[in-house]
Amino acid sequence: MSSLTDVHANVLTQAQQRIQHDLLTALDAFSIPEPLKGAVHHAVMLGGKRVRPALCYATAAIKPNANFAAVRRAAVAIEMIHCYSLAHDDLPCMDNDLLRRGQPTCHVAFGEDTALLAGDLLQSMAFEILGSRLFDQGPAVDPSIVLKQMQILATASSKMVCGQVLDLQAEGKCVDQEALENIHRNKTGALISAAVMMAAVCVFEGTDQAIPKLREYAQAIGLAFQVQDDILDIISDTEVLGKTAGKDQQVDKSTYPALMGLENAQIYAKELHDQAFRALEIFGDSAAELNQISQFLLSRKS
């Protein structure tokens, strides 16, 4: 019999398989010269948890009559933005990381200039994918939905960049919890919220009471994701994480364990996940996949 953890992981595994296929299909639709093509594929196709696409799919599963082609495009677009952000975050002028997903980071493998341009290209490609008819098998999606998705993704991308600036400014400083949460609601939480909301606009009308509940869920899980990341940087190791463990302490980053202690940070992560679960109660069993992803994230080791 599968364990509960296996059930939670299975939802993510299925999402990973789907997004790997769709990302490759999307990348193949573009003509990119080498070595830029190799760098883009390196940044995108090395795997990862694929949490943001999984959240897109799981949100659409609440009401299966959604235009799933639009959801698939949203999943591809948001993962491209995420991968661009990682390629840029790893650069020497930012976090200066040498390892990502157990492999050399993009700038180590292809040089700083090409890694920078790969991130630039992925950002523009994400919006081109959203406005395309990739994956369509029926009528085109309502243009108003596409516009909403673009607005959600653009806003989240801007917030992510602002959060990164705030994060860099906080290194070596002792910031309070309000300031720390402002950093991470932007740097990490904005894209996670966008993953849910870009699918939600394909499923629900703007006036539906489901929208604020999904937003509440997404904001809680987005912050919880970062708290858990900070915890894993301390308690895990490089081989398991696929990136350099202990890096936060090396560069004196402001983190939740540094602010409130490891045990209290773990309690806070659980409280945030509980908030996320409560927000989904109105959906009943139809939100099972979102709940399973949340539980997986709480118990993840990498």
C-alpha positions as CSV (number, residue, x, y, z in Angstrom):
1,M,0.0,0.0,0.0
2,S,1.3,3.5,-0.8
3,S,2.1,5.8,2.1
4,L,0.3,9.1,2.5
5,T,3.5,10.8,1.4
6,D,3.5,8.7,-1.8
7,V,0.0,9.9,-2.5
8,H,0.9,13.5,-2.0
9,A,4.1,13.1,-4.1
10,N,2.1,11.3,-6.9
11,V,0.1,14.5,-7.7
12,L,3.3,16.4,-8.0
13,T,5.0,13.6,-10.1
14,Q,2.1,13.6,-12.6
15,A,2.3,17.4,-12.9
16,Q,6.1,17.1,-13.4
17,Q,5.6,14.7,-16.3
18,R,3.0,16.9,-17.9
19,I,5.0,20.1,-17.6
20,Q,8.2,18.5,-18.9
21,H,6.4,17.6,-22.0
22,D,4.7,20.9,-22.4
23,L,7.9,22.9,-21.7
24,L,9.8,21.0,-24.4
25,T,6.9,21.5,-26.8
26,A,6.9,25.2,-26.1
27,L,10.7,25.6,-26.4
28,D,10.7,23.7,-29.7
29,A,8.3,26.3,-31.0
30,F,11.0,29.0,-30.9
31,S,14.0,29.4,-33.1
32,I,16.9,30.1,-30.8
33,P,20.6,30.3,-31.9
34,E,23.3,28.5,-30.0
35,P,24.7,28.7,-27.4
36,L,21.6,30.6,-26.2
37,K,19.4,27.6,-27.0
38,G,21.5,25.3,-24.9
39,A,21.4,27.7,-22.0
40,V,17.7,28.1,-22.1
41,H,17.2,24.3,-22.2
42,H,19.7,24.0,-19.3
43,A,17.7,26.6,-17.3
44,V,14.3,25.0,-18.0
45,M,14.6,21.3,-18.6
46,L,16.8,20.0,-15.7
47,G,13.7,19.3,-13.6
48,G,12.9,20.6,-10.2
49,K,9.7,20.3,-8.1
50,R,7.6,22.1,-10.6
51,V,5.3,23.4,-7.8
52,R,3.9,26.3,-9.7
53,P,2.7,24.3,-12.7
54,A,1.3,21.7,-10.3
55,L,-0.7,24.5,-8.6
56,C,-2.1,25.6,-11.9
57,Y,-3.3,22.1,-12.8
58,A,-4.6,21.5,-9.2
59,T,-6.6,24.7,-9.3
60,A,-8.2,23.8,-12.6
61,A,-9.1,20.4,-11.2
62,I,-11.6,22.1,-8.8
63,K,-13.9,22.7,-11.8
64,P,-12.8,20.4,-14.6
65,N,-14.8,22.3,-17.3
66,A,-12.0,24.9,-17.5
67,N,-10.3,25.6,-20.8
68,F,-7.4,23.4,-20.1
69,A,-5.3,24.6,-23.0
70,A,-5.2,28.0,-21.3
71,V,-4.2,26.4,-18.0
72,R,-1.4,24.5,-19.7
73,R,-0.1,27.7,-21.3
74,A,-0.3,29.4,-17.9
75,A,1.7,26.5,-16.3
76,V,4.4,26.8,-19.0
77,A,4.5,30.6,-18.8
78,I,4.9,30.7,-15.0
79,E,7.6,28.0,-15.0
80,M,9.5,29.9,-17.6
81,I,9.4,33.0,-15.4
82,H,10.5,31.0,-12.4
83,C,13.4,29.4,-14.4
84,Y,14.5,32.8,-15.6
85,S,14.5,34.1,-12.0
86,L,16.7,31.2,-10.9
87,A,19.2,31.7,-13.7
88,H,19.5,35.4,-12.7
89,D,19.5,34.7,-9.0
90,D,22.4,32.3,-9.3
91,L,24.6,34.9,-11.1
92,P,27.8,36.2,-9.3
93,C,26.3,39.6,-8.9
94,M,23.3,38.2,-7.1
95,D,23.5,35.0,-4.9
96,N,26.6,33.6,-6.7
97,D,25.5,30.0,-6.6
98,L,27.4,27.2,-8.5
99,L,24.8,24.4,-8.1
100,R,21.1,24.2,-9.1
101,R,19.0,21.0,-9.2
102,G,22.2,19.1,-8.6
103,Q,23.8,20.5,-11.8
104,P,26.1,23.5,-12.5
105,T,24.2,26.7,-12.6
106,C,23.5,28.3,-16.0
107,H,26.3,30.8,-15.8
108,V,28.8,28.1,-14.7
109,A,27.8,26.0,-17.7
110,F,27.4,28.7,-20.4
111,G,29.0,31.9,-19.1
112,E,27.5,34.9,-17.3
113,D,26.6,36.8,-20.5
114,T,24.6,33.8,-22.0
115,A,22.9,33.0,-18.7
116,L,21.8,36.6,-18.4
117,L,20.4,36.6,-21.9
118,A,18.7,33.2,-21.4
119,G,16.8,34.6,-18.5
120,D,15.8,37.7,-20.5
121,L,14.6,35.5,-23.3
122,L,12.6,33.2,-21.0
123,Q,10.8,36.2,-19.6
124,S,9.6,37.4,-23.0
125,M,8.8,33.8,-24.2
126,A,6.5,33.4,-21.2
127,F,4.2,36.1,-22.4
128,E,4.4,35.0,-26.0
129,I,3.2,31.6,-24.9
130,L,0.3,33.0,-23.0
131,G,-0.9,34.9,-26.0
132,S,-0.5,31.9,-28.4
133,R,-2.8,29.1,-29.3
134,L,-0.3,26.4,-28.2
135,F,-2.2,23.3,-27.0
136,D,-5.5,24.5,-28.4
137,Q,-7.8,21.7,-29.7
138,G,-11.0,23.6,-29.8
139,P,-12.2,27.2,-29.9
140,A,-9.8,29.9,-28.8
141,V,-10.0,31.0,-25.2
142,D,-11.8,34.3,-24.4
143,P,-9.3,37.1,-25.0
144,S,-10.3,38.7,-21.7
145,I,-9.0,35.6,-19.9
146,V,-5.7,35.8,-21.7
147,L,-5.4,39.5,-20.7
148,K,-6.2,38.7,-17.1
149,Q,-3.5,36.0,-17.1
150,M,-1.0,38.4,-18.6
151,Q,-1.8,41.0,-16.0
152,I,-1.5,38.5,-13.1
153,L,1.9,37.2,-14.4
154,A,3.3,40.7,-15.1
155,T,2.3,41.9,-11.7
156,A,3.8,38.9,-10.0
157,S,7.0,39.1,-12.0
158,S,7.5,42.8,-10.9
159,K,6.8,41.9,-7.3
160,M,9.3,39.0,-7.5
161,V,12.1,41.4,-8.7
162,C,11.2,43.9,-6.0
163,G,11.4,41.1,-3.4
164,Q,14.8,40.1,-4.7
165,V,16.0,43.7,-4.2
166,L,14.6,43.8,-0.7
167,D,16.2,40.4,0.1
168,L,19.7,41.6,-1.1
169,Q,19.3,44.8,1.0
170,A,18.5,42.8,4.1
171,E,21.7,40.7,4.0
172,G,23.7,41.3,7.1
173,K,20.9,43.1,8.8
174,C,18.4,42.2,11.5
175,V,15.0,42.8,10.1
176,D,11.7,42.2,11.9
177,Q,9.0,39.7,10.9
178,E,6.9,42.3,9.1
179,A,9.9,43.3,6.9
180,L,10.8,39.6,6.3
181,E,7.3,38.7,5.2
182,N,7.2,41.7,2.9
183,I,10.3,40.4,1.2
184,H,9.0,36.8,0.8
185,R,5.4,37.6,-0.1
186,N,7.0,39.3,-3.1
187,K,10.2,37.3,-3.9
188,T,8.6,33.8,-3.5
189,G,5.0,34.2,-2.7
190,A,4.0,36.4,-5.7
191,L,4.7,33.7,-8.4
192,I,3.1,31.0,-6.3
193,S,0.0,33.1,-5.9
194,A,0.0,33.8,-9.6
195,A,0.1,30.1,-10.4
196,V,-3.2,29.6,-8.6
197,M,-4.8,32.8,-9.8
198,M,-3.9,32.3,-13.5
199,A,-5.7,29.0,-13.5
200,A,-8.6,30.4,-11.3
201,V,-9.5,33.0,-14.0
202,C,-10.1,30.1,-16.4
203,V,-12.4,28.4,-13.9
204,F,-14.4,31.0,-12.0
205,E,-16.1,34.3,-12.7
206,G,-14.4,37.3,-11.2
207,T,-17.3,37.8,-8.7
208,D,-17.2,34.2,-7.5
209,Q,-16.5,33.8,-3.8
210,A,-14.0,31.1,-4.7
211,I,-11.6,33.8,-6.0
212,P,-10.7,35.4,-2.6
213,K,-10.5,31.9,-0.9
214,L,-8.1,30.7,-3.6
215,R,-6.1,33.9,-3.1
216,E,-6.0,33.4,0.7
217,Y,-4.8,29.8,0.1
218,A,-2.1,30.9,-2.4
219,Q,-0.8,33.7,-0.1
220,A,-0.5,31.3,2.8
221,I,1.2,28.5,0.9
222,G,3.5,31.0,-0.8
223,L,4.8,32.3,2.5
224,A,4.9,28.8,4.0
225,F,7.1,27.6,1.0
226,Q,9.7,30.2,1.9
227,V,9.7,29.4,5.6
228,Q,10.2,25.8,4.8
229,D,13.0,26.7,2.4
230,D,14.8,28.6,5.2
231,I,14.4,25.6,7.5
232,L,15.7,23.2,4.9
233,D,18.8,25.3,4.3
234,I,19.7,24.5,7.9
235,I,18.6,20.9,8.4
236,S,19.2,19.4,5.0
237,D,22.4,18.9,3.0
238,T,23.6,19.8,-0.5
239,E,23.1,16.4,-2.0
240,V,19.5,16.3,-0.9
241,L,18.7,19.9,-1.7
242,G,20.4,19.9,-5.1
243,K,21.8,23.3,-4.3
244,T,24.3,24.6,-1.7
245,A,23.1,24.0,1.8
246,G,23.9,26.5,4.5
247,K,24.2,29.3,2.0
248,D,21.8,31.6,3.9
249,Q,24.1,31.5,6.9
250,Q,27.2,32.0,4.8
251,V,25.9,35.3,3.4
252,D,24.1,36.3,6.6
253,K,20.6,36.3,5.0
254,S,17.6,37.3,6.9
255,T,15.6,34.1,7.4
256,Y,12.8,32.8,9.7
257,P,15.0,30.5,11.7
258,A,17.5,33.4,12.2
259,L,14.7,35.6,13.4
260,M,12.6,33.3,15.5
261,G,14.7,30.2,16.0
262,L,14.4,26.9,14.2
263,E,11.7,25.3,16.3
264,N,9.4,28.4,16.1
265,A,10.0,28.6,12.4
266,Q,8.8,25.0,12.0
267,I,5.7,25.8,14.1
268,Y,5.0,28.9,11.9
269,A,5.3,26.9,8.7
270,K,2.7,24.5,10.1
271,E,0.4,27.4,11.1
272,L,0.6,28.8,7.5
273,H,-0.3,25.4,6.0
274,D,-3.2,25.2,8.4
275,Q,-4.4,28.6,7.1
276,A,-4.1,27.3,3.6
277,F,-6.2,24.2,4.4
278,R,-8.9,26.2,6.0
279,A,-9.2,28.5,3.0
280,L,-10.0,25.4,0.8
281,E,-12.7,24.0,3.0
282,I,-15.5,25.6,0.9
283,F,-14.4,23.5,-2.1
284,G,-14.7,20.1,-0.3
285,D,-13.2,17.1,-2.1
286,S,-12.8,19.0,-5.3
287,A,-9.7,20.8,-3.8
288,A,-8.0,17.5,-3.0
289,E,-5.1,18.0,-5.3
290,L,-4.4,21.5,-3.9
291,N,-4.5,20.0,-0.4
292,Q,-2.2,17.2,-1.4
293,I,0.4,19.6,-2.8
294,S,0.2,21.7,0.4
295,Q,0.8,18.6,2.5
296,F,3.7,17.5,0.4
297,L,5.3,21.0,0.6
298,L,5.0,20.9,4.4
299,S,6.8,17.5,4.6
300,R,9.3,18.0,1.8
301,K,13.0,17.4,2.3
302,S,14.4,19.4,-0.7
